[in-house]
Amino acid sequence: MSKKTFSFISLGCAKNLVDSEEIIGGLQKQGYRLNTEIDGSAFVIINTCAFLESARLEALKTIKEMGKIKSSKDSQLEKIIVLGCIAQYYDEREMKERVPEVDLVVPISKNHTIPLLVEKMFFPKKDLKGYTLQKNRFLSRPPHSVYIKISDGCNNKCSYCLIPSLRGRLRSKSIEDILDEVRAVQKLGAKEINLIAQDTTAYGLDLYGKYMIVTLLERLCAVKGFEWIRLLYTHPAHITDDLLKTIQQEPRICNYVDLPIQHISNKILRLMGRNTSKEEIIALYGKMRESIPGIVLRTTVMVGYPGEGDQEFDELLCFLDKYPFERLGAFSFSAEKGTAAFEQDQKVDLETSSQRLKKVMEKQKSISRNCNRCLLGKEERVLIDSFAHNRKKAYGRLSSQAPEVDGRVIINHISGVSPGDFLQVKITGTGSYDLIGRSLKQTRKV
Ligand code: SF4
């Protein structure tokens, strides 16, 4: 019986993308063929995000579009499978009330069983005793830069966040499993390993009873063949001296830390349930700058949180001036039903919130521009990611630029290099976020 063709839509964050790639890999191992087009596919899987209202609306819109295709005349689309965070937010009955064409809603805890569920769906009479699920990671993006998800769920209780109720408590992967995954993607050409989780600094607390991110990093540094290890999604309350020492001592660990602080006012940090204070964040900031020379810091802040008055907002602006972050993402608070913050009063009106967001991003633009100007004329090592259509222009990143969220280096008049190559570049121009580089020579073609 020939296996079916399927297509896959992966919405949401990089953690979802990793889940999607593992599921695709597992299905391919069972002989199912991935199709980039919905057209001609027997089934479609939609991995969703639901932690904000806007994400839920996007997920429902996408699922409804698939429903229309499935019920259209001569459609070959037989089945629609929904998973990810919206499968936690709505159970099967609630999802089918919204989109009757949906065939299967799979909770996150069952993601690894999807090849078996698909087999049962298409071959209900088949004896599936002894059916083995095989781990396999399909890389949906150029293999030189890969996300490695080291845990799922979160034990922190930030009052604005739905993730703990959607993805459950912290579940770390074992160090051995992570090393196997990294060795596998290294063989596929990975040069950069981006470690992700809800809170990477809490890694291991559930499985080993203590923080194990340092041990994991040390073990990863013993794996040969890739060059950059990047730590994303840390939590200021869980950064240890040991971790800073390891980042400083291990040359393959990028001198780059993603450190979401969310706010700086003690009043707001308390209301957010961030388990840290202004004083602790400032002390940590100083320690990181001192202990890791040249470190590049990324953060995330939220404006418009209930109770944030002009005073608290000004405190945040002053802090970002005095303690600048080279990289910063900012969001407006979104009141999500099911979170503690949803019930909090003193809501900030949308207009004020968006004005504050604008101010933070204007400030960050000038901070980022000044940071970039310091690189003018410098020689830097660049990882090539992609090319412009005419292939005469390449896009790459410094080790201080994370994929997808930070600026990049644009290199004109380039030839003879490929994604995944490292290039020595002279910075000849700087923008607010991006840099312009001129190729000096190819430092290494692995
Ligand atoms: S650390 Fe806070 S914001 Fe991040 S996933 Fe956990 S609860 Fe949500």
Boltz pocket constraint, residues with backbone or C-beta under 6 A from the ligand:
constraints:
  - pocket:
      binder: B
      contacts: [[A, 154], [A, 155], [A, 156], [A, 157], [A, 158], [A, 161], [A, 162], [A, 163], [A, 164], [A, 198], [A, 199], [A, 235]]
      max_distance: 6.0
